Amino acid sequence: MPNHPLGAIVCALVAALLFAVAAVAQQHAAAAVPEGTSLIRALARNPRWWAGIGGDAGGYAMQVAALALGAVLLVQPILVSMLVFALPLSARINRRSVTGRTWAAAIALVAALACFLIVGNPTEGDSNAPLPEWIVPLAILLGLIAAALAIGSATADPFRRAMLFGAAGGALFGLAAALTAHVTNLFEHGLGQVLGSWQTWALVTSGAIGLYLQQRAFQAGPLVASLPAVTIAEPLTAAFVGITVLDERLRTNALGLVVIGGTVIIMCATTIQLSRAQAEG
């Protein structure tokens, strides 16, 4: 049985719960802002949106704690479980019941997540990777984000625009997550080291722009398009950076990789289904 850091798993689950509270609050606030209206101004006057920001802050604090204790490949997939926590919250707000099919998808997501963690047994990597190792993966990632934003801005289809903006925002959240462990470690060496590191400013920038794009995605089109894109893009991006830059690995054999491939497909499919169920509520 793999020996995962229990503290990292617990912190990640608490973070997922807080992110679920934040997502439910922010989705309702941002979706109510008409297209063409100043998004930031409208949200700044909405108490529910500020409550969501508070949930995000608490969730991020727990995510930082989780990443300090475990690998990106361990923590980020667990955060997808926020959708399971969001189900009853969203249902209560909208005074509706959760269907058996939706609960089945939630159970399948939890089972796939557990299988991924047990079979994959992710290792911690090197959060202090030097800048040259970041250049190519970062260029690829930023190129894909820029392409998504360009296509999303040019399209007249609200569904596609929301999906592309959501994917871009989620990707930036994933990048911020991958940078978090290094920035957290810098605090041991003083505030000067933190402020003098390019990773700190990359973390702040990616997080801020990611949050803005997430709200734009919620405003631009239906939540059934934006929410799955945000939720899937974040862990996939963090895993990409974890493997290509931070040297994190899955400790398994060839058969295990096949099983993991299957669990990733199930996680993506159930994430889309749960995101749509939550958005339609």
Phi, psi and omega in degrees: 000127181298149183255082178281147176297114182299322180299319180296320181293315180296314180298320180294322178293319177296319177299317179299319178297315180293321177295327178295314177301315180296317183296316180299316180294315184289324179299315181294323181289312184289324181293339181277353180272118182297148176299136181098344176273147178299111186295308184298317181296318181293317181291325181296340179262004185255113181299326180295323179294320179294326175297321177296321177298321176298319176296320177298318181297314178295319178297319180293323178299318178289327177294319176301315179298319180295317181290335176288338183256341185213172184285156175302320180293342176272313189285312188298318177299326180297328182294340176298337180294355175304329180295325178292319178292326184289336183305300181294328179296311180295321180297321181293316181298321184267003179053054178222168179258156177270128183288158177299324179296320180292318177297324177297320177295322179296317179296319179296321178297314180297318180295317179295320179296315179298319179296318179300315184289322183285313182284317182288324178046063186300144178261155171283146180251211181248102181289348181263031181303133182290162184305317181304329180284344179274334195302305184294308178301321181293321178297318178298313183296312181294327176296318179293320178295315179298320179296318179298319180291321180295314180292319179296321180290331184274337185279149177263356182276113182300323180297311181293321180297315180297319180296315183289318176296320178297317179297319179295316178296316179298321179297320178292325174297320178297319177297317179299320179298319180293333180275342189298316184301316181296314182296321178299319180294332182294336181296338177293339183255008176104160183295329180299318178296322180295310184289337181269001182265136178293332180297325180299312183287329174294322178296311181297316182294313181295321179295316182293314180291323177300318179297317179296316180293326176298315179293322176299320179295317178298325182280324191290328185200189184296145181294336178294345176265316188281317186296314176300322182296315179297314187293323182278320185296326183297304181292327179295318178294316179298320178294320178301313179292320180301320182281316186278332185247312188272358176061036174276149185221159172261122183272086181205174180259188183299317179297321178298322178296323177296316179298316180298320177302318178295320180292324178295319178298315179296318180297318179295315182295315181288329176298315178298315181296316180291323178298317180292321179297319179291318182293322182289343177285000000 
